[in-house]
Amino acid sequence: MKNVKDEISVIGLGAMGSALAAAFLNRGHVTTVWNRSAEKADALVAKGAVRASTVPDALAASKLVGVCLLNYDTVYEAIGDAAGALSGRVLVNLTNGTPAQARDMAKWATERGADYLDGGIMAIPPMVGQPEALLLYSGSKNAFDAHRKELDSLGTSKYLGADAGLAPLYDLALLTGMWGMFGGAIHATALVGTEKIEAREFMSLLIPWINAMVGGLPHLAEQVDTGDYTKEVVSNLGMQAVAYVNLIEASQAQGVSTELIAPMQDLMKRGVAAGNGGADLSSLIELIRKPPALPPSQ
């Protein structure tokens, strides 16, 4: 007897959507797929997926429906005319977006009778289906608990809370950390490259150096959570601001643009000017936090 929990539909078959559908198939789930360009389903159908001719057909085929499209507008566009078929479904939106967009879509989906989960995929397509792939979820706890086994087909699942905006918030925050690292690595590689040093040779030093520096992040987190940026300071902001000038000047002298690194210098200058020269680098978070909105005057 067929288990309805084994039936999953996937809407959107780009590189990531195809990887999601393939992971479900590999775990033995009956997987229905739909894509605007129908030929993108061919390889999955050859592996056993069921091709849906329309979005309503894809929604009707399974209680659990995963969506992975370009952006939230394309999700509305794809499902909009078939939104009446969402009733009784669990909609798992794995499209990259913002917290505000996720909260709006959660409201839209629940108004149409669906349980809603928003998700963030912290992996590239070849990683999907492996334990190293981290997938973040927020929204309906009941939906997550009921379908945890199926969702675990995609990688390691982590539920963050009932607020649908949490998964994209964590997703974008994690990506921010990644992009900051890559931005620094790109600038550093360009800098040594001005002296004909090969990138591969430089990486043999940069990678272990970055790994060692990552060890300081728990201390940074403690300072931020406690608001005490002067605890166990090894290299204070004032000293680092002076040293950072050399990075800027050397880059300019070597003909490397400083557009990736100049914003940090501006923040350091502001921090020192504000009297935080003796604090740790972590104190810069107070300069970029948006102050709470003041209540309207009565």
RACOR-V519538 format. One record per backbone hydrogen bond with DSSP energy under -0.5 kcal/mol. CO is the residue of the C=O (numbers start at 1). NH is the residue of the N-H. Records with the same first field share a line. If there is no record, write none. Layout:
BEGIN
CO = NH / NH
END
This chain:
BEGIN
2 = 4
3 = 6
4 = 7
6 = 8 / 30
7 = 64
8 = 32
9 = 66
10 = 12 / 34
11 = 68
14 = 18
15 = 19
16 = 20
17 = 21
18 = 22
19 = 23
20 = 24
21 = 25
22 = 26
23 = 27
24 = 27 / 29
25 = 28
29 = 31
30 = 8 / 32
31 = 50
32 = 10
33 = 52
34 = 12
36 = 38
37 = 40
38 = 41
39 = 42
41 = 45
42 = 46
43 = 47
44 = 47 / 49
45 = 48
49 = 51
50 = 33
54 = 58
55 = 59
56 = 60
57 = 61
58 = 62
59 = 62
63 = 65 / 90
64 = 9
65 = 92
66 = 11
67 = 94
68 = 14
71 = 75
72 = 76
73 = 77
74 = 78
75 = 79
76 = 80
79 = 82
80 = 83
82 = 85
83 = 86
84 = 87
86 = 89
89 = 91 / 115
90 = 65 / 92
91 = 93 / 117
92 = 67 / 94
93 = 119
98 = 102
99 = 103
100 = 104
101 = 105
102 = 106
103 = 107
104 = 108
105 = 109
106 = 110
107 = 111
108 = 112
109 = 112 / 114
110 = 113
113 = 88
115 = 91
116 = 140
117 = 93
118 = 138
120 = 122 / 136
121 = 123
122 = 134
124 = 127 / 128
125 = 128
127 = 130
130 = 133
132 = 134
133 = 135 / 156
134 = 122 / 136
135 = 158
136 = 120
137 = 160
138 = 118
140 = 144
141 = 145
142 = 146
143 = 147
145 = 148
147 = 151
148 = 152
150 = 153
151 = 154
152 = 155
154 = 129
155 = 157
156 = 135
158 = 137
161 = 139
162 = 164
163 = 166
164 = 168
165 = 169
166 = 170
167 = 171
168 = 172
169 = 173
170 = 174
171 = 175
172 = 176
173 = 177
174 = 178
175 = 179
176 = 180
177 = 181
178 = 182
179 = 183
180 = 184
181 = 185
182 = 186
183 = 187
184 = 188
185 = 189
186 = 190
187 = 191
188 = 192
189 = 193
190 = 194
191 = 194
192 = 195 / 197
193 = 196
196 = 198
198 = 202
199 = 203
200 = 204
201 = 204
202 = 205 / 206
203 = 207
205 = 209
206 = 210
207 = 211
208 = 212
209 = 213
210 = 214
211 = 215
212 = 215
213 = 216
214 = 217
216 = 220
217 = 221
218 = 222
219 = 223
220 = 224
221 = 225
222 = 226
223 = 227 / 228
227 = 229
228 = 231
229 = 280
230 = 233
234 = 236
236 = 240
237 = 241
238 = 242
239 = 243
240 = 244
241 = 245
242 = 245 / 246
243 = 246 / 247
244 = 248
245 = 249
246 = 250
247 = 251
248 = 252
249 = 253
250 = 254
251 = 256
252 = 255
258 = 261 / 262
261 = 264 / 265
262 = 266
263 = 267
264 = 268
265 = 269
266 = 270
267 = 271
268 = 272
269 = 273
270 = 274
271 = 276
272 = 275
276 = 279
277 = 238
279 = 237
280 = 283
281 = 284
282 = 285
283 = 286
284 = 287 / 288
285 = 288 / 289
END
